[in-house]
Amino acid sequence: MAAEFHPPSLSDFFPPAILFEGTPFELDRLMLVRIVMTVVLLAFFFLAMRSPKIVPRGIQNVGEMALGFVKDQIADEVLGKEQGRRFLPVLATIFFAVLFLNFSGIIPFINISSNARIGMPIVLAAIAYIVFNYVGIKKYGFFKYVKSSIVVPGVPLPLHFLLIPIEFVSTFILRPFTLTVRLMANMLAGHIMLVLFFSATQFFFFEAAAGMKVFGIFSLAAGFGFTLFEMLVIFLQAYVFALLTAVYIDLALHADSH
């Protein structure tokens, strides 16, 4: 039985090429999932906002509620009304990109998030990194921004030799690193768990001996329960990524009040 069961592995995230193999435009299953979900995201907002009504209905209502959530609960909550409006486009882009790319992880016959492979999380983290550093440099200038970000005022001089490297690593290295790894690791782990539960269900129902088929009920129930949990994780990862981006922008805007 063990020889017939194929557990999930990291090879799930590096499938063979489907189109343009051996070229810079090579596409595998995960890249196609990424493209499909991006098209779905663009189509959703195109349909929601193509002919907006004063009293929203249907898909326009859903789109406005989604944008309103990002505006009220992330942008305005962290940055205030003025700066929240200024940075709403980038925060909304990050939130919905993470959300839609993650959502493919629970869609039947797709069942994988392209954010489970590190490429897209790196791109999103790089966008956040460029934005908050650009904001700080534009407001304070390069050297003053860096100094304000890593020098803690009001501490004894000897402590600066300890605190400055810590603050530098924390601000300019760990922020993009943690944004990347948090998103990738959560979606990778979620995919592996779902594949494990539903592969076990298939095995118990269709391949195992008659006396073991009852275990398929438990693995199916566990898979369904974990799917509901994964839906929460999908939303939370989008929320946390956008929220932390807003926090980092706010810290850059107020670097002189470190």
Secondary structure, DSSP 4 states (H G I P E B T S, - for coil): -TTT-----GGGGSPPEEESTTSTT-EEHHHHHHHHHHHHHHHHHHHHHSS--SS--HHHHHHHHHHHHHIIIIIHHHHHHHHHHHHHHHHHHHHHHHHHHHHGGGSTTT---GGGSTHHHHHHHHHHHHHHHHHHHHHH-HHHHHHHHHPPTTS-HHHHHHHHHHHHHIIIIIHHHHHHHHHHHHHHHHHHHHHHHHHHHHHHHHTS-GGGTTHHHHHHHHHHHHHHHHHHHHHHHHHHHHHHHHHHHHHHHTGGG-
